[in-house]
Amino acid sequence: MGFYADRVLPRLIDKACGLQVTVPERQRACTGLHGRVVEIGFGSGLNVPYYPSAVESVSAVEPADLGWKLAGKRLAESAVPVERSGLDGESLPFPDNSFDTALSTWTMCTIPDVDAALHEVRRVLKPGGTLHFVEHGLAPDTKVQRWQHRLEPIQKTVAGGCHLTRRIPELLTQAGFEIRELDRFYEHSTPKFIGALSLGYAASPPANG
């Protein structure tokens, strides 16, 4: 992936996404996870401390070897078994209907083909299974949107392909998910161009749906 992407970026993401300000959003996104969980964009395991007791196991999808290494201490302290089970969210190595719930936090902004990744998550979820998420994306205000479009090329370069203008709710519904809960807000401690968050959960339609 290159020296910056392979050796530097995972450390920057670990620090930036590990700030205390993200903890309440991570806790909320993890609420309701249960059974077998697939987490795309596992990173350095920043969600591990917030897995509920109802979680039986987590299959972590993470392309960066360094990210997985940085997760070591969190994994060692986790009561939930976590296995690195995939490298690419666009092509998940699991059978259909394998998981009860799924988790994505600050990940949909970066996956090159996010549509393919969401269709894959839906495929591996059991009918009625839920995807829990907190993601930044296109702001609701026109003025902020203008700045997002201006800054996105820079953001993509320095942050490993991170987009500022993806429409998270629309991406979920286009992939066939039914949004059951959605809270859209600005993270008060973050600049608005990167702090427009969508937090909630969406369900894969039931088998008879």
N, C-alpha and C positions, 0 to 999 in steps of 0.2 A: 504493500500500500504506500510505500515511501516512508522516509524517516519521520517527517512531521506527523503524518496520519497514524503511523504505527507506534511511535515512541513518545511523541509530545502531546498530541491531541487527547488521548485517553486520560492523561494526567490533568490537563486543563478542564476537561469535562467533569472529572471526579471532584475537582475543587469547586468549579462554578455551580454544578448541579447538586453539590453536597452542602451548600450553604444552609444555615439554620432556617432561613425564610421559606425553604421548600418543604420543610417537615410537615406542616399542617396539610398541604396539598397531597403529599405522599400518603399520609395517614388516611385522608378521605378517599383517595383513589383505591387504596388497598381494602377499604371496608367492604365486606360482602364477598371477598374472595373465599373460595372453598374447594375442597376436593383436589383433583389434579389441575394444576395451573400451568399455563404456558406464558412466559414473560418474554416479549420481544424487546430488543434493545436493553438487555439486562445491564450493560455497562459494568460498573464496579460494584454492583450489588447494593446500591443506595436504598432500595426498597426492602431489603431483607429484614431489617429490624421491625417492619410494620406489617409483615404477613400475619393475618389472624390465625388463631389456634385451629380454626376449621380447615386450614390448608393442609393437605396430606403430603403433597410433593410439588416441586416446581421444576419445570423443564426450561432452562435458560437459553435463549437464543442471543448470541453475542459474537460478532466477528472479530473483535480486537483481543488478541492474546493478553496484552498488557491490562486491558480492562478486567479480564477474568482474574489475572494475578492480583490486581489491586483489591479485588473482592475477598481475598483470602481470609482476612481477619473477621469480616462480617459473616462469612460462610462458616467459619470455625465456631462462632458463637450462636449460630442459628439452630433452633430446635426443629426447623423444617428441613428435610432433605432437599438439596438443590443440585441438579446435574446440568452441566453444560451439554446441551443436546442438539444444537444447531448453530450455524454461522450466518445464515442468510434468511431474513424475514420474508423475502419474496418467494422462497421455495422451502417450506418447512418439511423436515424429514419425519413426519408423523402420519399415521393413517387417519382417515376421516373419523370424525366424532370421537376424538381421543380425550378431550379435556372438558372439565366442568366450567372453568372460568379462565379468562385471559387478562393480561395486564400490559399496559403501554404507558410509559411516563416520559414526556419530552423526547419522543422517538419518531413520531409520524412526520416531524419536520425534516428529517434527515434521510429517511429511506428513499433511494432514487425512484423506485416505482412503488409508491405508497398504495396505489390501487391494487396492485398484485399482492402486496403484503396483507392488506385487509381481507381480500378474498381468501387468502391462505388461512388467516386466523379464523374466518368464518367456517372454512372447510373443516378445520381440525377441532372446532368446538362442537360439542353435542347440541342437538336441536334444543333451543331454549337457553343455551349457555350464554354467559355474559362476558363482554369485554369492558374492563374498567380502565379509565384513562384520565390523564391530565396532560394537556398539550398546549403549546403556544401556537398562535396562528394569526390570521388576518384580523385586525382590530375592527371594532364596530364603527369607529369614527373616521370620517373621510380624511381629516387632517393627518391623523396617525397613519392611515393607509398610505398616504402619499409618501411619508417618510419611510415606511416599510419597503415600498417599491424602490425608493432611491437607495436604501442601504442593503437590500437583499444581495446584490452581487458581492459586496464586501463580506457580508455575513457568511455566504456560501463558501467563500475562499478561506476565511480564517477559522470557520467552525465546522469544517468537514462536510460541506454540502447542506448545511442547515438553511431551510427556507423560512422566511418571515410571513409569507402571504398565503399559506395553505388554509383552505376553508375546512376546518376539522369536522364540524357537524355534517356538512355536505358530503365529505369523503366517506363518512360512516354510512350514511343512508344510501349513497351510490353503490356501496359494496354489499348492500342488502341487509344491513343491521337496522334494528328498530331502536331508536334512542328512547330509553326509559327515564333517564334523569340527566339534566344538563344545566350546569351553572356556568355562565360566561361572565368574566370579570377581569379587571386589571389587578395584577399583583402589585400592591401598594409600594413595595420597596424596590421595584424594578422599572427601568424606563419603559414607557408604554409601547414602544415599537417592538419590544421583545416580551412584554409582560401581559399581553392579551391572552388570557387562558380560557380553555374549555375543559371542564371537569365533570365527570359523570360516569354513566355506564350505558351500554347498548347491548341488545340481545340478538342472538341469532334466531331467526324465526323457528317456531316449533315444527316438528315433522309434518303436522297436518295443516301448517300455515302456508 
